[in-house]
Amino acid sequence: MTSLTEAVMEWSDLVNAFRQKILSLPVRASDSIPGITDRSASERILTGMVYEVL
């Protein structure tokens, strides 16, 4: 492999790892939103924010 190909593959791996972490955020953080006691509502809010970021 060329250096460019290796760099692209490494960058792709980093981006995919970041994407997976950020997509798991709504489930992990849904209990942390102050003032919202409905877990499914907080997951929906966070999921919308995550997709906006992505």
C-alpha contacts under 8 A as a table, 3 or more apart, distances in Angstrom:
res1	aa1	res2	aa2	distance
1	M	5	T	6.14
1	M	6	E	6.51
2	T	5	T	5.21
2	T	6	E	6.27
3	S	6	E	5.09
3	S	7	A	6.07
4	L	7	A	5.05
4	L	8	V	6.14
5	T	8	V	5.14
5	T	9	M	6.18
6	E	9	M	5.10
6	E	10	E	6.11
7	A	10	E	5.12
7	A	11	W	6.03
8	V	11	W	5.10
8	V	12	S	6.03
9	M	12	S	5.02
9	M	13	D	6.20
10	E	13	D	5.06
10	E	14	L	6.30
11	W	14	L	5.09
11	W	15	V	6.19
12	S	15	V	5.12
12	S	16	N	6.09
13	D	16	N	5.15
13	D	17	A	6.12
14	L	17	A	5.13
14	L	18	F	6.18
15	V	18	F	5.10
15	V	19	R	6.09
16	N	19	R	4.98
16	N	20	Q	6.21
17	A	20	Q	5.22
17	A	21	K	6.29
18	F	21	K	5.15
18	F	22	I	6.12
19	R	22	I	5.23
19	R	23	L	6.04
19	R	54	L	7.71
20	Q	23	L	5.15
20	Q	24	S	6.35
21	K	24	S	5.30
21	K	25	L	6.62
22	I	25	L	5.21
22	I	50	V	6.74
23	L	26	P	6.97
23	L	47	T	7.61
23	L	50	V	6.69
24	S	27	V	5.97
24	S	28	R	6.53
25	L	28	R	5.15
25	L	29	A	5.79
25	L	46	L	7.63
25	L	47	T	8.00
25	L	50	V	7.91
26	P	29	A	5.32
26	P	30	S	5.49
26	P	42	S	7.67
26	P	43	E	5.02
26	P	44	R	7.65
26	P	46	L	5.03
26	P	47	T	5.55
26	P	50	V	7.78
27	V	30	S	5.52
27	V	43	E	6.09
28	R	31	D	7.60
29	A	32	S	5.30
29	A	33	I	7.43
29	A	43	E	7.89
30	S	33	I	6.27
30	S	39	R	5.82
30	S	40	S	7.71
30	S	42	S	5.13
30	S	43	E	5.16
30	S	46	L	7.22
31	D	37	T	7.63
31	D	39	R	6.20
31	D	42	S	7.37
33	I	36	I	5.96
33	I	42	S	6.77
36	I	39	R	7.46
36	I	41	A	7.58
36	I	42	S	6.54
37	T	42	S	7.91
38	D	41	A	5.32
38	D	42	S	6.44
39	R	42	S	5.16
39	R	43	E	6.15
40	S	43	E	5.00
40	S	44	R	6.19
41	A	44	R	5.10
41	A	45	I	6.27
42	S	45	I	5.02
42	S	46	L	6.11
43	E	46	L	5.14
43	E	47	T	5.85
44	R	47	T	5.06
44	R	48	G	6.14
45	I	48	G	5.29
45	I	49	M	6.43
46	L	49	M	5.01
46	L	50	V	6.10
47	T	50	V	5.02
47	T	51	Y	6.16
48	G	51	Y	5.27
48	G	52	E	6.16
49	M	52	E	5.03
49	M	53	V	6.30
50	V	53	V	5.12
50	V	54	L	6.24
51	Y	54	L	5.00
